[in-house]
């Protein structure tokens, strides 16, 4: 996994709790892999159908990656599909 990058101006809620999770570089907060799960578990919210599907699909993709040696869990196409599904209103 790559470090997570979040623009500082996008952090509006829980700012005092989020900033210690990473390092500030310019206009970005860089959250290292070791702290990424802490951020996602605490601050990430379900924005739409795509995020809901990702909650179930990501662990399956990681299991396939460990068995098949692939890289499905970090697939750029998956992120595009998630974003498209997030635009669907349900």
C-alpha positions as CSV (number, residue, x, y, z in Angstrom):
1,X,0.0,0.0,0.0
2,X,1.0,3.6,-0.6
3,X,0.8,6.3,2.0
4,X,-2.5,8.2,2.1
5,X,-2.4,11.8,0.9
6,X,-5.2,14.2,2.1
7,X,-5.3,17.9,1.3
8,X,-5.2,19.9,4.4
9,X,-8.1,22.1,3.3
10,X,-10.3,19.0,3.0
11,X,-9.8,18.1,6.7
12,X,-12.6,20.0,8.4
13,X,-14.0,17.6,11.0
14,X,-11.8,16.0,13.8
15,X,-8.8,18.1,12.6
16,X,-7.1,17.8,16.0
17,X,-7.4,14.0,15.9
18,X,-6.4,13.6,12.2
19,X,-3.3,15.7,12.0
20,X,-1.2,13.6,14.5
21,X,-1.7,10.6,12.3
22,X,0.7,11.8,9.7
23,X,3.2,14.4,8.5
24,X,2.4,17.7,6.9
25,X,4.2,18.2,3.5
26,X,3.2,21.5,1.8
27,X,-0.6,21.4,1.5
28,X,-0.9,17.7,2.1
29,X,-1.2,15.4,5.2
30,X,0.7,12.2,4.4
31,X,-0.5,9.3,6.5
32,X,1.9,6.3,6.4
33,X,0.7,2.8,5.9
34,X,1.0,1.9,9.6
35,X,-1.5,4.6,10.5
36,X,-3.8,4.3,7.5
37,X,-6.1,1.8,9.1
38,X,-6.4,4.0,12.2
39,X,-7.6,6.9,9.9
40,X,-9.9,4.7,7.8
41,X,-11.5,3.0,10.8
42,X,-12.1,6.3,12.7
43,X,-12.7,9.0,10.1
44,X,-13.7,7.5,6.8
45,X,-17.4,7.6,6.2
46,X,-19.6,5.8,3.7
47,X,-20.4,8.4,1.0
48,X,-22.4,6.2,-1.3
49,X,-22.9,2.8,-2.8
50,X,-19.3,2.5,-4.1
51,X,-17.9,2.9,-0.5
52,X,-20.4,0.3,0.7
53,X,-19.4,-2.2,-2.0
54,X,-15.7,-1.5,-1.2
55,X,-16.2,-2.5,2.4
56,X,-17.0,-6.0,1.3
57,X,-14.9,-6.2,-1.9
58,X,-11.6,-5.0,-0.5
59,X,-11.0,-7.9,1.9
60,X,-11.9,-10.3,-0.9
61,X,-9.5,-8.6,-3.3
62,X,-6.7,-8.8,-0.6
63,X,-7.4,-12.5,-0.1
64,X,-7.1,-13.1,-3.9
65,X,-3.9,-11.0,-3.9
66,X,-2.3,-13.2,-1.2
67,X,-3.2,-16.4,-3.0
68,X,-2.7,-15.4,-6.7
69,X,0.1,-12.9,-6.2
70,X,-1.9,-10.2,-8.0
71,X,-2.6,-6.6,-7.0
72,X,-6.4,-6.3,-7.1
73,X,-6.7,-4.5,-3.8
74,X,-4.8,-1.5,-5.2
75,X,-6.4,-1.5,-8.7
76,X,-7.0,1.9,-10.2
77,X,-10.1,0.6,-12.0
78,X,-11.6,-0.3,-8.7
79,X,-11.3,3.3,-7.5
80,X,-12.9,4.5,-10.7
81,X,-15.8,2.1,-10.3
82,X,-16.2,3.1,-6.6
83,X,-16.4,6.7,-7.5
84,X,-18.9,6.0,-10.2
85,X,-21.1,4.0,-7.8
86,X,-20.8,6.8,-5.2
87,X,-22.6,9.1,-7.7
88,X,-25.5,6.7,-7.7
89,X,-28.2,7.8,-5.3
90,X,-29.8,5.0,-3.3
